[in-house]
Amino acid sequence: MSENSNTENLLAKIKQLKDDAVATYHTKKTAKPFVEQLKSIEYQLPENPALRYLFCEFVCYVSEASGQGRDKQHWLSSVAQYYNRFENDLKIAINK
């Protein structure tokens, strides 16, 4: 399997977990397993402190956006922004 397809598989897994965690039918409690799975992915990322920090920020935003709390749209916007930055930076880190 090529490094590119590994990256695409990892991104697909992250995106699916993110989508599951922020689904409107979840409470914070039922979304927590998805957030925990996202956290564990950090160790599959390249040894790049800036990339891992960005990923941790992304996971924090996913956690905030999960459930049915206030300002959900604000947090979802942040999740989308950080996911896009992370995806870009991961592809750059892999291709170096």
HELIX and SHEET records of a PDB file:
HELIX    1   1 GLU A    3  VAL A   22  1                                  20    
HELIX    2   2 LYS A   28  ILE A   41  1                                  14    
HELIX    3   3 GLU A   42  GLN A   44  5                                   3    
HELIX    4   4 PRO A   49  ALA A   65  1                                  17    
HELIX    5   5 LYS A   72  ILE A   94  1                                  23    
END                                                                             
